[in-house]
Structures are given as C-alpha cells and as structure tokens.
Amino acid sequence: MRILAIDLGDARTGLAVADRITGIAAPAGLIEQPVTRDDGKALIREIARQVDAVLGGDRSGSEIIMGIPLNMDDTEGPRAKAARAFAQRLANTVSAPITLVDERRSSLAADSRMAQTGLTHKQKKLRRDAIAAAEILSAYLADETAAIARIEPIHDRAND
C-alpha cells in the first residue's frame, strides 16, 4: 500500500512517498508550478500525472494525503480554506479521496534537517518542499490522528 503526500505551496509543491510495510517516508519530487497559474488547473494536472505515476491506475489500498496549514489555535485561516478547496478539486480530478493532515511545523522540520548539510540556500530551497511533504507523511504514519479531514471526490452526474 503506497501513500503519496503533497505539500502544497504558492510557487512549489513538494511530493513524498511511503508504503505501509516499511513505514518510511521519503521525498519524491518537486513541482515548480505556481498554484495561481491557470486558476490552479495546471498544478492539478501535474499532481494528477504524479498520482498516476506513483500510485498507478489501480489505487485500491493507496492513499493520498495533503498538508493543511492550520493556525496555532487549530482554526482554519484563509490559507487552510484555500488548501481545502484545492484538495476538493484534486480529489474530483483524480477520483480518489484526499486526507488532510496538519502540516504545522513541517517546513521548520525540513529546514532543521537541512541545517548542517552544507547545501547552498538555493539548493535547500529546491529541496525544502519535498522534505516538508516527507515530514507531513512521517507525522501521519506515526499518528493517524494527525489527519483532520477526508475529502471525498464529488462526481457531477451531468458529466457521467
């Protein structure tokens, strides 16, 4: 059973993968596509392509999770609401549920992991989002109560 994690960003979106057998999350790539381009459609298409590549056509037993940036008081601000709306659009596109996971501190954890690596600022910047996705995925694997919602795909019967 494979799990794909998404760390949605304004300019870059990080991806990570894991499987239930090993329980190890690893960075899997970066999509450099602004979320605002083409009203997010270009990013959704690229994530959907990655979902197909990582999880394949038969997604039984697979999961997709996405980080949601909650406020420190557990409320959803504008960014979290935008992430939730994006997750709904993605779920509809890939015809699979998306589990939203609390992503607070994931970028800080990614920065901490890279602090003593000797990488340049630019090199760190290019790896940060994928490592943050792996942090989100690791948190979910360690404690599934980190999941705060499950977004089910909505199918428009008029288009069926």
Backbone as JSON, one array per atom type, in Angstrom:
{
  "sequence": "MRILAIDLGDARTGLAVADRITGIAAPAGLIEQPVTRDDGKALIREIARQVDAVLGGDRSGSEIIMGIPLNMDDTEGPRAKAARAFAQRLANTVSAPITLVDERRSSLAADSRMAQTGLTHKQKKLRRDAIAAAEILSAYLADETAAIARIEPIHDRAND",
  "N": [[0.83, -1.18, 0.0], [0.78, 2.03, -1.04], [1.54, 5.45, -0.26], [0.99, 8.74, -1.12], [2.19, 11.92, -0.49], [1.43, 15.39, -0.32], [2.74, 18.59, -0.28], [1.45, 21.46, -0.54], [2.3, 24.44, -2.15], [2.79, 27.98, -2.75], [4.45, 28.61, -4.96], [5.97, 26.32, -5.37], [5.41, 22.82, -5.12], [5.75, 20.18, -2.97], [6.44, 16.66, -3.03], [6.07, 13.45, -1.54], [6.68, 10.0, -0.78], [5.57, 6.89, 0.63], [5.3, 3.61, 2.04], [3.09, 1.31, 3.63], [4.28, -0.96, 4.61], [7.08, -0.58, 5.12], [6.95, 1.84, 6.43], [8.41, 4.1, 6.04], [8.95, 7.38, 5.08], [9.78, 9.25, 2.22], [11.25, 11.97, 0.44], [9.95, 12.79, -2.79], [9.92, 14.41, -4.96], [9.5, 17.56, -6.73], [7.24, 19.98, -7.77], [7.35, 22.61, -9.81], [5.28, 24.81, -10.17], [3.25, 27.48, -10.14], [0.54, 27.9, -7.89], [-1.4, 29.65, -8.61], [-1.38, 29.84, -11.36], [-3.3, 29.59, -14.25], [-5.66, 29.35, -12.79], [-5.06, 27.34, -10.98], [-5.39, 25.0, -12.35], [-3.31, 23.98, -13.97], [-1.45, 23.08, -12.08], [-2.98, 21.15, -10.75], [-3.32, 19.32, -12.86], [-0.65, 18.47, -13.17], [-0.1, 17.35, -10.65], [-1.99, 15.3, -10.7], [-0.9, 13.77, -12.76], [1.42, 12.9, -11.48], [0.26, 11.44, -9.41], [-0.84, 9.32, -10.88], [1.56, 8.23, -11.86], [2.92, 7.46, -9.5], [1.05, 6.02, -7.91], [-0.35, 4.51, -9.71], [-2.88, 3.09, -11.95], [-4.73, 1.4, -10.66], [-5.82, 2.13, -7.7], [-6.49, 0.92, -5.34], [-6.15, 0.44, -1.94], [-4.21, 2.35, -1.81], [-3.19, 5.65, -0.73], [-3.77, 9.19, -0.64], [-2.41, 11.99, 0.73], [-2.57, 15.34, 2.0], [-1.03, 18.26, 3.12], [-2.39, 20.63, 5.42], [-2.47, 23.97, 6.32], [-3.01, 24.75, 9.36], [-4.01, 27.22, 11.79], [-2.22, 28.17, 14.78], [-4.01, 27.92, 16.86], [-5.63, 25.86, 16.14], [-7.59, 26.58, 14.3], [-8.97, 27.24, 11.02], [-7.53, 29.33, 8.77], [-7.45, 31.73, 6.03], [-5.53, 30.57, 4.22], [-5.64, 27.84, 4.85], [-8.28, 27.29, 4.21], [-8.18, 27.75, 1.47], [-6.43, 25.67, 0.77], [-8.02, 23.48, 1.45], [-10.12, 23.77, -0.42], [-8.63, 23.44, -2.76], [-7.82, 20.79, -2.4], [-10.29, 19.51, -2.67], [-10.86, 19.97, -5.37], [-8.71, 18.58, -6.48], [-9.24, 15.96, -5.57], [-11.61, 15.46, -6.96], [-10.59, 15.47, -9.56], [-8.68, 13.35, -9.62], [-10.26, 11.31, -8.85], [-10.25, 10.16, -6.28], [-10.11, 9.9, -2.71], [-8.8, 12.51, -0.6], [-6.77, 12.86, 2.11], [-6.57, 15.22, 4.6], [-3.93, 16.57, 6.42], [-2.56, 17.86, 9.38], [-0.19, 20.29, 8.94], [1.43, 21.94, 10.37], [4.51, 23.25, 11.35], [5.99, 21.65, 9.6], [7.63, 22.72, 7.58], [9.53, 23.99, 9.13], [10.67, 21.76, 10.34], [11.76, 20.57, 8.08], [13.65, 22.5, 7.36], [15.31, 22.3, 9.58], [16.32, 19.7, 9.25], [17.96, 20.13, 7.08], [19.83, 21.92, 7.94], [22.59, 21.5, 8.69], [23.76, 20.51, 6.38], [25.42, 21.6, 4.47], [24.5, 22.49, 2.09], [23.75, 24.99, -0.38], [21.81, 28.04, -0.09], [20.01, 28.18, -2.24], [19.98, 25.49, -3.1], [18.87, 24.28, -0.85], [16.36, 25.5, -0.84], [15.21, 24.36, -3.1], [14.82, 21.78, -2.25], [13.32, 21.86, 0.02], [10.4, 21.79, 0.04], [9.73, 19.18, -0.79], [10.94, 17.72, 1.23], [9.47, 18.73, 3.36], [6.99, 17.64, 2.67], [7.59, 14.96, 3.11], [7.95, 15.07, 5.87], [5.34, 15.69, 6.71], [4.08, 13.35, 5.89], [5.49, 11.47, 7.44], [4.64, 12.24, 10.0], [1.94, 11.59, 9.8], [2.09, 8.8, 9.39], [3.17, 8.06, 11.84], [1.2, 8.82, 13.61], [-1.98, 8.6, 13.04], [-3.99, 10.25, 13.88], [-3.26, 12.75, 13.24], [-4.48, 13.36, 10.94], [-6.99, 15.45, 9.79], [-9.25, 15.7, 8.25], [-11.17, 14.14, 5.66], [-11.39, 14.34, 2.3], [-13.74, 13.65, 0.01], [-14.18, 12.62, -3.4], [-16.31, 14.46, -5.55], [-18.69, 13.71, -7.83], [-20.02, 14.95, -10.74], [-23.09, 14.23, -11.82], [-24.2, 15.0, -14.21], [-22.12, 14.99, -15.97], [-21.43, 12.36, -16.2]],
  "CA": [[0.0, 0.0, 0.0], [1.59, 3.25, -1.17], [0.93, 6.71, 0.16], [1.6, 9.92, -1.73], [1.93, 13.13, 0.3], [1.55, 16.64, -1.07], [2.91, 19.83, 0.47], [1.04, 22.49, -1.48], [2.96, 25.72, -1.95], [2.4, 29.02, -3.7], [5.28, 28.51, -6.16], [6.47, 24.95, -5.49], [4.66, 21.81, -4.38], [6.59, 19.03, -2.69], [5.83, 15.34, -3.01], [6.79, 12.41, -0.81], [6.03, 8.69, -0.85], [5.86, 5.89, 1.66], [4.41, 2.46, 2.0], [2.72, 0.87, 4.97], [5.14, -2.06, 5.05], [8.3, -0.05, 5.74], [6.63, 3.0, 7.27], [9.43, 5.12, 5.81], [8.56, 8.42, 4.13], [10.94, 9.81, 1.52], [10.93, 13.0, -0.57], [9.81, 12.17, -4.1], [10.0, 15.35, -6.07], [9.06, 18.93, -6.6], [6.54, 20.53, -8.93], [7.51, 24.07, -9.83], [4.12, 25.32, -10.88], [2.51, 28.33, -9.2], [-0.84, 27.49, -7.66], [-2.29, 30.64, -9.22], [-1.38, 29.74, -12.83], [-4.46, 28.95, -14.88], [-6.6, 29.09, -11.7], [-4.68, 26.11, -10.31], [-5.63, 23.84, -13.21], [-2.03, 23.42, -14.42], [-0.88, 22.34, -10.95], [-3.81, 19.96, -10.55], [-2.98, 18.36, -13.92], [0.67, 17.9, -12.89], [-0.22, 16.46, -9.48], [-2.72, 14.11, -11.18], [0.08, 12.96, -13.5], [2.27, 12.28, -10.47], [-0.56, 10.42, -8.73], [-0.87, 8.16, -11.78], [2.91, 7.64, -11.93], [3.31, 6.86, -8.22], [0.06, 5.08, -7.39], [-0.86, 3.67, -10.79], [-4.31, 3.17, -12.25], [-5.48, 0.71, -9.6], [-5.41, 2.8, -6.46], [-7.02, 0.25, -4.16], [-5.15, 0.31, -0.89], [-3.31, 3.5, -1.81], [-3.73, 6.85, -0.11], [-3.2, 10.48, -0.97], [-2.58, 12.94, 1.83], [-2.12, 16.69, 1.69], [-0.91, 19.11, 4.29], [-3.26, 21.8, 5.54], [-1.82, 24.87, 7.27], [-3.89, 25.24, 10.42], [-3.47, 28.22, 12.71], [-1.73, 27.56, 16.01], [-5.15, 27.64, 17.74], [-6.37, 24.8, 15.45], [-8.61, 27.09, 13.39], [-8.57, 27.33, 9.62], [-7.48, 30.66, 8.21], [-7.63, 31.78, 4.58], [-4.66, 29.61, 3.51], [-6.17, 26.49, 5.08], [-9.52, 27.18, 3.42], [-7.76, 27.61, 0.07], [-5.89, 24.32, 0.64], [-9.17, 22.55, 1.49], [-10.79, 23.89, -1.72], [-7.74, 22.82, -3.75], [-7.9, 19.34, -2.19], [-11.56, 19.04, -3.24], [-10.68, 19.96, -6.82], [-7.8, 17.49, -6.81], [-9.97, 14.7, -5.34], [-12.52, 15.3, -8.09], [-9.81, 15.19, -10.76], [-8.05, 12.03, -9.57], [-11.31, 10.35, -8.43], [-9.78, 9.47, -5.08], [-10.16, 10.78, -1.54], [-7.59, 13.18, -0.14], [-6.77, 13.04, 3.56], [-5.88, 16.43, 5.01], [-3.1, 16.33, 7.6], [-2.0, 19.06, 9.98], [1.18, 20.46, 8.46], [2.17, 22.93, 11.16], [5.91, 23.0, 11.67], [6.66, 20.76, 8.65], [8.71, 23.46, 6.91], [10.58, 24.18, 10.14], [11.35, 20.47, 10.48], [12.56, 20.39, 6.86], [14.82, 23.39, 7.49], [16.18, 21.73, 10.6], [17.0, 18.55, 8.67], [18.95, 20.57, 6.11], [20.66, 22.97, 8.54], [24.03, 21.18, 8.71], [24.09, 19.71, 5.2], [26.39, 22.26, 3.6], [23.85, 22.91, 0.85], [23.56, 26.43, -0.52], [20.43, 28.47, 0.14], [19.23, 27.79, -3.41], [19.81, 24.04, -3.06], [17.91, 23.99, 0.23], [15.05, 25.98, -1.28], [14.68, 23.4, -4.06], [14.53, 20.51, -1.58], [12.51, 22.11, 1.22], [9.0, 21.39, -0.05], [9.65, 17.72, -0.83], [11.26, 17.25, 2.59], [8.3, 19.06, 4.19], [5.98, 16.62, 2.36], [8.01, 13.74, 3.82], [7.67, 15.32, 7.29], [3.88, 15.56, 6.86], [3.81, 11.93, 5.75], [6.03, 10.79, 8.62], [3.74, 12.55, 11.12], [0.72, 10.81, 9.57], [2.41, 7.39, 9.63], [3.41, 7.87, 13.27], [-0.02, 9.07, 14.37], [-3.02, 8.91, 12.07], [-4.88, 11.3, 14.38], [-2.83, 14.0, 12.62], [-5.44, 13.61, 9.87], [-8.09, 16.26, 10.32], [-10.43, 15.59, 7.39], [-11.06, 13.32, 4.45], [-12.13, 14.98, 1.22], [-14.2, 12.65, -0.96], [-14.46, 13.21, -4.71], [-17.7, 14.73, -5.89], [-18.85, 13.49, -9.26], [-21.17, 15.63, -11.33], [-23.83, 13.23, -12.58], [-24.47, 15.51, -15.56], [-20.97, 14.69, -16.81], [-21.19, 10.91, -16.21]],
  "C": [[0.88, 1.25, 0.0], [0.79, 4.46, -0.75], [1.72, 7.82, -0.51], [1.2, 11.12, -0.87], [2.23, 14.35, -0.55], [1.71, 17.79, -0.08], [2.68, 20.97, -0.51], [1.71, 23.81, -1.14], [2.51, 26.72, -3.0], [3.15, 28.88, -5.03], [5.76, 27.09, -6.44], [5.63, 24.03, -4.62], [5.54, 20.59, -4.22], [5.79, 17.75, -2.64], [6.71, 14.39, -2.21], [6.0, 11.11, -0.95], [6.44, 7.83, 0.34], [5.0, 4.68, 1.37], [4.19, 1.99, 3.42], [3.66, -0.22, 5.49], [6.38, -1.53, 5.76], [8.01, 1.08, 6.71], [7.63, 4.12, 7.12], [8.94, 6.09, 4.74], [9.82, 9.02, 3.52], [10.48, 10.89, 0.55], [10.89, 12.35, -1.95], [9.82, 13.15, -5.25], [9.37, 16.69, -5.76], [8.37, 19.34, -7.89], [6.67, 22.04, -8.84], [6.45, 24.66, -10.74], [3.34, 26.19, -9.9], [1.04, 27.9, -9.1], [-1.83, 28.44, -8.32], [-2.34, 30.54, -10.75], [-2.61, 28.98, -13.31], [-5.48, 28.52, -13.82], [-6.32, 27.74, -11.01], [-4.81, 24.86, -11.17], [-4.33, 23.17, -13.66], [-1.39, 22.59, -13.31], [-1.68, 21.07, -10.69], [-3.49, 18.9, -11.61], [-1.63, 17.69, -13.63], [0.64, 16.97, -11.68], [-0.94, 15.18, -9.9], [-1.79, 13.19, -11.96], [1.0, 12.23, -12.54], [1.52, 11.19, -9.7], [-0.6, 9.15, -9.58], [0.49, 7.46, -11.82], [3.27, 6.9, -10.65], [2.34, 5.77, -7.78], [-0.52, 4.15, -8.45], [-2.36, 3.83, -10.97], [-5.18, 2.52, -11.19], [-5.01, 1.26, -8.26], [-5.96, 2.13, -5.21], [-5.89, 0.04, -3.15], [-4.16, 1.46, -0.83], [-4.01, 4.69, -1.16], [-3.05, 8.08, -0.66], [-3.46, 11.37, 0.24], [-2.04, 14.29, 1.4], [-2.07, 17.49, 2.97], [-1.88, 20.27, 4.25], [-2.68, 22.69, 6.63], [-2.8, 25.46, 8.29], [-3.2, 26.37, 11.19], [-3.03, 27.52, 13.98], [-2.85, 27.26, 17.01], [-6.11, 26.61, 17.14], [-7.49, 25.29, 14.54], [-8.07, 27.12, 11.97], [-8.66, 28.78, 9.16], [-7.66, 30.61, 6.7], [-6.78, 30.77, 3.81], [-5.16, 28.18, 3.67], [-7.45, 26.28, 4.27], [-9.2, 27.03, 1.94], [-7.2, 26.2, -0.18], [-7.01, 23.29, 0.61], [-9.9, 22.57, 0.14], [-9.95, 23.24, -2.82], [-7.81, 21.3, -3.63], [-9.19, 18.78, -2.78], [-11.44, 18.96, -4.76], [-9.77, 18.81, -7.25], [-8.49, 16.14, -6.64], [-10.92, 14.43, -6.5], [-11.77, 14.89, -9.35], [-9.24, 13.78, -10.75], [-9.02, 10.93, -9.15], [-10.85, 9.5, -7.26], [-9.88, 10.44, -3.9], [-8.78, 11.35, -1.21], [-7.73, 13.35, 1.37], [-5.95, 14.27, 3.89], [-5.2, 16.18, 6.34], [-2.52, 17.67, 8.08], [-0.53, 19.19, 9.58], [1.98, 21.49, 9.26], [3.56, 22.4, 11.48], [6.64, 22.08, 10.68], [7.81, 21.47, 7.93], [9.86, 23.73, 7.87], [11.37, 22.89, 10.32], [12.25, 20.2, 9.27], [13.81, 21.26, 6.93], [15.81, 22.83, 8.49], [16.97, 20.54, 10.05], [18.11, 18.96, 7.71], [19.99, 21.53, 6.69], [22.16, 22.69, 8.43], [24.49, 20.4, 7.49], [25.18, 20.31, 4.33], [25.8, 22.68, 2.27], [23.75, 24.44, 0.82], [22.09, 26.77, -0.26], [19.53, 28.02, -1.01], [18.97, 26.28, -3.42], [18.8, 23.64, -1.99], [16.5, 24.36, -0.2], [14.39, 24.97, -2.23], [14.31, 22.06, -3.43], [13.5, 20.65, -0.46], [11.1, 21.54, 1.13], [8.82, 19.87, -0.11], [9.98, 17.13, 0.54], [10.11, 17.56, 3.54], [7.18, 18.05, 3.93], [6.3, 15.31, 3.08], [7.76, 13.89, 5.32], [6.18, 15.16, 7.58], [3.52, 14.08, 6.84], [4.31, 11.14, 6.94], [5.12, 11.01, 9.84], [2.46, 11.73, 11.01], [0.96, 9.32, 9.85], [2.59, 7.1, 11.12], [2.13, 7.99, 14.09], [-1.12, 9.52, 13.41], [-4.05, 9.91, 12.58], [-4.43, 12.68, 13.9], [-3.75, 14.35, 11.45], [-6.62, 14.37, 10.46], [-9.36, 16.17, 9.49], [-10.12, 14.67, 6.22], [-11.97, 13.94, 3.41], [-12.47, 13.91, 0.18], [-14.45, 13.32, -2.31], [-15.96, 13.39, -4.9], [-17.81, 14.59, -7.41], [-20.13, 14.15, -9.71], [-21.9, 14.63, -12.23], [-24.14, 13.69, -14.0], [-23.33, 15.19, -16.51], [-20.67, 13.2, -16.88], [-21.66, 10.27, -17.5]]
}
